[in-house]
């Protein structure tokens, strides 16, 4: 009986351990997300492309492009333009349309996966690194549920859609009612001289442009949720270590997370800033010294990186306090050790045994020097130059195509660009 019982216990022990391990594996580290379960992802899930796999991302891009750019291209394909017609009458000469619908929205779709993984990783790092003090762990866990409730709210989605339509209407309708003689592929004059909106322009105003606007306005809401979360965490008592190897007390991962938003800056810069300014310069021939031309470029290059770096200043107070406290404690203990070493080694007669002990303590003093350098190198703002460079580069990068308008282009390159534009329809 005893052998049988022992075998049974042994068998149960063998099965119990895997079950415990399986339970640990099945328990998710985090369900933190800025995107899961919102309006867009529920719609894609209904189309069976709700995952973040590369194939599903490609299918999402195809669907969005198929709703926006493709119908307008089909409507414009058979439009017959008279010889020498202005470029603004040709849909296929509208560089803004290419940038907004063929580049901008796909980049936003890719950015959702990149930023989603980064923010989820930051939540896990907060929970597993020991940065959150014990008395705040329960509140920290509840933050996940609050973020979930925010991202699933319907009212913010309705507001985003309303703003998207307001912006679209305010973009196209002024062309319909203004008294200028300028015509575009959005708005033309009929035989009687009355301004009418084209079929392609109507699709742009009612479908394509609202969808494109909604996509970046939706990102504004997601960024607000993330900043709200960071603001809440910054009010916790954080366990920061001045000598941490990341030079930011143990929260250096936040710098890497904010750097991932560079893709959002790039997408917005291409679709909403450079595309619009490029159209003004290339098609409308707006002068370069006009403030509405250079102003948005300069403003975007400065404001966009600051927008994603400034939330990290929420942690500066605690980081500064941690560094100041660590330096004060270090100076006190370093002075005590240094005085003891001098008294035992310099102020006493030579003793081989005592001298050996003093040499060991001298090595410890050298280690203290390295320790001091690490504390003084601690940053009081949790971002590094590499992350800042990524954000700045993503704001300036979209402007590269506009350089030919500001600097003289070599003749061979100019000939090449002219040859490429000849492939455009009409």
HELIX and SHEET records of a PDB file:
HELIX    1   1 UNK A    2  UNK A   26  1                                  25    
HELIX    2   2 UNK A   39  UNK A   46  1                                   8    
HELIX    3   3 UNK A   54  UNK A   67  1                                  14    
HELIX    4   4 UNK A   69  UNK A   77  1                                   9    
HELIX    5   5 UNK A   87  UNK A   89  5                                   3    
HELIX    6   6 UNK A   91  UNK A   93  5                                   3    
HELIX    7   7 UNK A   95  UNK A   97  1                                   3    
HELIX    8   8 UNK A   98  UNK A  104  3                                   7    
HELIX    9   9 UNK A  105  UNK A  128  1                                  24    
HELIX   10  10 UNK A  134  UNK A  136  5                                   3    
HELIX   11  11 UNK A  137  UNK A  151  1                                  15    
HELIX   12  12 UNK A  154  UNK A  177  1                                  24    
HELIX   13  13 UNK A  199  UNK A  203  1                                   5    
HELIX   14  14 UNK A  204  UNK A  208  3                                   5    
HELIX   15  15 UNK A  209  UNK A  234  1                                  26    
HELIX   16  16 UNK A  253  UNK A  260  1                                   8    
HELIX   17  17 UNK A  262  UNK A  268  1                                   7    
HELIX   18  18 UNK A  269  UNK A  274  3                                   6    
HELIX   19  19 UNK A  275  UNK A  282  1                                   8    
HELIX   20  20 UNK A  291  UNK A  309  1                                  19    
HELIX   21  21 UNK A  310  UNK A  315  5                                   6    
HELIX   22  22 UNK A  316  UNK A  345  1                                  30    
HELIX   23  23 UNK A  352  UNK A  376  1                                  25    
HELIX   24  24 UNK A  385  UNK A  397  1                                  13    
HELIX   25  25 UNK A  398  UNK A  402  5                                   5    
HELIX   26  26 UNK A  403  UNK A  406  1                                   4    
HELIX   27  27 UNK A  411  UNK A  421  1                                  11    
SHEET    1   A 2 UNK A 187  UNK A 189  0                                        
SHEET    2   A 2 UNK A 195  UNK A 197 -1                                        
END                                                                             
